[in-house]
């Protein structure tokens, strides 16, 4: 059967979980966006409006 934990053990586990969660959030917030290594994609993939009207 499960034994009961003392209050100090519960607080220690809760504190450790809180520190771990804060560290994970800080690390996630400080990661930057990935740098693009390839050439810029061609943005002109649609037909211009002048050509479509004629």
MMTF fields as JSON, N, C-alpha, C and O atoms, coordinates in Angstrom:
{
  "mmtfVersion": "1.0.0",
  "mmtfProducer": "UNKNOWN",
  "numBonds": 215,
  "numAtoms": 216,
  "numGroups": 54,
  "numChains": 1,
  "numModels": 1,
  "chainsPerModel": [1],
  "groupsPerChain": [54],
  "chainIdList": ["A"],
  "bondAtomList": [4, 2, 8, 6, 12, 10, 16, 14, 20, 18, 24, 22, 28, 26, 32, 30, 36, 34, 40, 38, 44, 42, 48, 46, 52, 50, 56, 54, 60, 58, 64, 62, 68, 66, 72, 70, 76, 74, 80, 78, 84, 82, 88, 86, 92, 90, 96, 94, 100, 98, 104, 102, 108, 106, 112, 110, 116, 114, 120, 118, 124, 122, 128, 126, 132, 130, 136, 134, 140, 138, 144, 142, 148, 146, 152, 150, 156, 154, 160, 158, 164, 162, 168, 166, 172, 170, 176, 174, 180, 178, 184, 182, 188, 186, 192, 190, 196, 194, 200, 198, 204, 202, 208, 206, 212, 210],
  "bondOrderList": [1, 1, 1, 1, 1, 1, 1, 1, 1, 1, 1, 1, 1, 1, 1, 1, 1, 1, 1, 1, 1, 1, 1, 1, 1, 1, 1, 1, 1, 1, 1, 1, 1, 1, 1, 1, 1, 1, 1, 1, 1, 1, 1, 1, 1, 1, 1, 1, 1, 1, 1, 1, 1],
  "groupList": [{"groupName": "UNK", "atomNameList": ["N", "CA", "C", "O"], "elementList": ["N", "C", "C", "O"], "formalChargeList": [0, 0, 0, 0], "bondAtomList": [1, 0, 2, 1, 3, 2], "bondOrderList": [1, 1, 2], "singleLetterCode": "X", "chemCompType": "L-PEPTIDE LINKING"}],
  "groupTypeList": [0, 0, 0, 0, 0, 0, 0, 0, 0, 0, 0, 0, 0, 0, 0, 0, 0, 0, 0, 0, 0, 0, 0, 0, 0, 0, 0, 0, 0, 0, 0, 0, 0, 0, 0, 0, 0, 0, 0, 0, 0, 0, 0, 0, 0, 0, 0, 0, 0, 0, 0, 0, 0, 0],
  "groupIdList": [1, 2, 3, 4, 5, 6, 7, 8, 9, 10, 11, 12, 13, 14, 15, 16, 17, 18, 19, 20, 21, 22, 23, 24, 25, 26, 27, 28, 29, 30, 31, 32, 33, 34, 35, 36, 37, 38, 39, 40, 41, 42, 43, 44, 45, 46, 47, 48, 49, 50, 51, 52, 53, 54],
  "secStructList": [7, 7, 7, 7, 7, 7, 2, 2, 2, 2, 2, 2, 2, 2, 2, 2, 2, 2, 2, 2, 2, 2, 2, 2, 2, 2, 2, 2, 2, 2, 7, 7, 7, 7, 7, 7, 7, 1, 7, 7, 7, 7, 7, 7, 7, 1, 7, 7, 2, 2, 2, 2, 2, 7],
  "xCoordList": [0.835, 0.0, 0.889, 2.025, 0.391, 1.146, 1.261, 0.287, 2.472, 2.646, 2.432, 2.653, 2.011, 1.764, 3.082, 4.002, 3.159, 4.343, 4.213, 3.117, 5.333, 5.316, 5.108, 5.313, 4.707, 4.424, 5.671, 5.59, 6.831, 8.056, 8.419, 8.947, 8.151, 8.438, 7.511, 7.923, 6.26, 5.314, 5.723, 5.701, 6.097, 6.522, 7.806, 7.968, 8.711, 9.959, 9.678, 10.268, 8.79, 8.438, 7.74, 8.012, 6.852, 6.157, 7.117, 7.015, 8.054, 9.038, 9.934, 10.236, 10.359, 11.195, 10.429, 10.998, 9.161, 8.351, 8.18, 8.206, 8.008, 7.855, 9.142, 9.1, 10.282, 11.568, 11.789, 12.253, 11.467, 11.614, 10.714, 11.133, 9.485, 8.558, 9.03, 8.963, 9.499, 9.987, 11.222, 11.355, 12.124, 13.319, 12.944, 13.536, 11.969, 11.537, 10.917, 11.157, 10.124, 9.511, 10.551, 10.444, 11.549, 12.598, 13.402, 13.711, 13.743, 14.489, 13.669, 14.213, 12.384, 11.534, 11.366, 11.285, 11.315, 11.136, 12.393, 12.303, 13.553, 14.805, 15.272, 16.28, 14.579, 14.975, 14.502, 13.367, 15.363, 15.037, 14.486, 14.524, 13.974, 13.488, 14.652, 15.774, 14.377, 15.411, 15.812, 14.969, 17.072, 17.584, 17.313, 17.512, 16.866, 16.647, 17.994, 18.765, 18.276, 19.559, 19.455, 20.452, 18.264, 18.103, 17.82, 17.72, 17.691, 17.365, 15.93, 15.091, 15.67, 14.338, 13.371, 13.691, 12.191, 11.237, 10.668, 10.611, 10.249, 9.674, 8.27, 7.402, 8.042, 6.742, 5.751, 4.557, 6.194, 5.307, 4.821, 5.255, 3.922, 3.419, 2.056, 1.585, 1.402, 0.085, 0.204, 1.205, -0.783, -0.83, -1.156, -2.051, -0.473, -0.797, -2.227, -2.767, -2.83, -4.23, -4.378, -5.381, -3.413, -3.526, -3.609, -4.354, -2.873, -2.891, -4.184, -4.652, -4.759, -5.972, -7.197, -8.149, -7.196, -8.338, -8.383, -9.471, -7.261, -7.234, -7.689, -7.717],
  "yCoordList": [-1.167, 0.0, 1.243, 1.191, 2.337, 3.573, 4.18, 4.257, 4.611, 5.265, 6.762, 7.319, 7.4, 8.84, 9.588, 9.219, 10.638, 11.48, 12.556, 13.028, 12.927, 14.025, 15.335, 15.415, 16.338, 17.639, 18.224, 18.817, 18.066, 18.627, 17.936, 18.581, 16.647, 15.935, 16.415, 16.566, 16.652, 17.159, 18.541, 18.816, 19.414, 20.763, 20.725, 21.512, 19.824, 19.708, 19.253, 19.773, 18.296, 17.837, 18.935, 19.119, 19.654, 20.748, 21.852, 22.403, 22.178, 23.205, 22.768, 23.573, 21.515, 21.007, 21.037, 21.375, 20.69, 20.73, 22.166, 22.415, 23.102, 24.506, 25.046, 25.761, 24.724, 25.176, 24.584, 25.282, 23.32, 22.681, 23.33, 23.541, 23.648, 24.277, 25.677, 26.051, 26.445, 27.793, 27.722, 28.517, 26.79, 26.648, 26.268, 26.77, 25.389, 25.002, 26.186, 26.369, 26.988, 28.154, 29.201, 29.814, 29.41, 30.381, 29.91, 30.705, 28.636, 28.108, 28.202, 28.529, 27.923, 27.989, 29.437, 29.691, 30.373, 31.771, 32.359, 33.293, 31.833, 32.384, 31.759, 32.192, 30.773, 30.195, 31.124, 31.601, 31.372, 32.266, 31.497, 30.266, 32.22, 31.547, 30.972, 31.473, 29.94, 29.296, 30.213, 30.899, 30.221, 31.026, 30.311, 29.102, 31.057, 30.502, 30.375, 31.333, 29.195, 28.976, 28.982, 29.201, 28.743, 28.666, 30.024, 31.021, 30.067, 31.339, 31.758, 30.935, 33.038, 33.581, 32.995, 32.97, 32.522, 31.959, 33.047, 34.22, 32.633, 33.563, 33.938, 33.073, 35.219, 35.68, 35.95, 36.071, 36.049, 36.378, 35.101, 34.763, 34.392, 33.138, 33.282, 32.339, 34.438, 34.637, 35.548, 36.246, 35.541, 36.374, 37.809, 38.012, 38.801, 40.194, 40.534, 39.927, 41.487, 41.857, 42.397, 42.114, 43.165, 43.731, 42.627, 42.766, 41.559, 40.476, 39.668, 39.135, 39.567, 38.793, 39.521, 38.867, 40.853, 41.633, 41.633, 41.625, 41.643, 41.745, 40.497, 40.444],
  "zCoordList": [0.0, 0.0, 0.0, 0.472, -0.515, -0.547, 0.836, 1.584, 1.163, 2.456, 2.301, 1.225, 3.356, 3.317, 3.357, 4.087, 2.567, 2.563, 3.629, 3.93, 4.182, 5.14, 4.394, 3.183, 5.117, 4.509, 3.866, 2.791, 4.51, 3.939, 2.631, 1.725, 2.515, 1.257, 0.15, -1.0, 0.511, -0.495, -0.97, -2.169, -0.043, -0.418, -1.241, -2.174, -0.906, -1.657, -3.085, -4.032, -3.238, -4.589, -5.383, -6.569, -4.736, -5.408, -5.808, -6.904, -4.918, -5.225, -6.381, -7.262, -6.393, -7.479, -8.806, -9.845, -8.772, -9.996, -10.483, -11.689, -9.57, -9.963, -10.558, -11.559, -9.968, -10.505, -11.885, -12.787, -12.065, -13.376, -14.414, -15.552, -14.036, -14.981, -15.366, -16.537, -14.405, -14.706, -15.594, -16.524, -15.325, -16.16, -17.591, -18.546, -17.735, -19.082, -19.815, -21.009, -19.117, -19.755, -20.141, -21.203, -19.296, -19.614, -20.812, -21.7, -20.851, -22.0, -23.281, -24.336, -23.208, -24.396, -24.868, -26.07, -23.939, -24.317, -24.944, -25.741, -24.599, -25.103, -26.41, -26.969, -26.901, -28.181, -29.292, -29.272, -30.241, -31.344, -32.519, -32.541, -33.498, -34.698, -35.501, -35.434, -36.239, -37.048, -38.198, -38.776, -38.52, -39.627, -40.95, -41.066, -41.926, -43.256, -43.952, -43.999, -44.49, -45.134, -46.651, -47.339, -47.178, -48.626, -49.232, -48.517, -50.549, -51.214, -50.906, -50.539, -51.061, -50.824, -51.852, -53.04, -51.426, -52.395, -53.298, -52.928, -54.491, -55.455, -55.005, -54.891, -54.749, -54.24, -55.36, -55.088, -56.608, -57.726, -58.386, -59.487, -57.718, -58.259, -58.912, -59.548, -58.775, -59.369, -60.583, -60.749, -61.401, -62.59, -62.188, -61.368, -62.724, -62.395, -62.809, -63.734, -62.137, -62.399, -63.81, -64.465, -64.3, -65.649, -66.712, -67.683, -66.545, -67.523, -67.419, -68.426, -66.252, -66.09, -66.65, -67.076, -66.658, -67.132, -68.647, -69.223, -69.299, -70.765, -71.452, -72.682]
}
